[in-house]
Structures are given as structure tokens and as C-alpha cells.
């Protein structure tokens, strides 16, 4: 996240821009106690030995994992 540098004096336009950047970044984060839907993105999990797995679900709800 890149925020505008602080100005010596209050500048309404700079503060509005800073707030917009923060709000947009906040919308992209996962919040506690909220459902997480991944959509078209992939869910990648990493095992303790470092192997990466892509987790998928089919239309019947069956889960599968494959190395990435």
C-alpha cells in the first residue's frame, strides 16, 4: 500500500486521497468472523515440508488436492 507523504499543513485533498487508498485496501482484506469466498482464485495450501497443494471442490462438494 502506498500512501501520500504527509504535508506540513493539512490538505483536504491529500487526506481524502489517503483515506480512499486505506478504504480500498481494507475492502480487499479478510475480516474475522466473515465468510471467505475465493471465487475464480485458487486456494493454495503449504504442507510442513514445503509442498504446495491446490485445493478444489467439485459440484457434489467433494474436495481434492493436487500438487502445484
Beta strands, then each sheet from edge to edge (+ up, - down):
strand 1: 43-46
strand 2: 52-57
strand 3: 63-67
sheet 1: 1+ 2- 3+
end
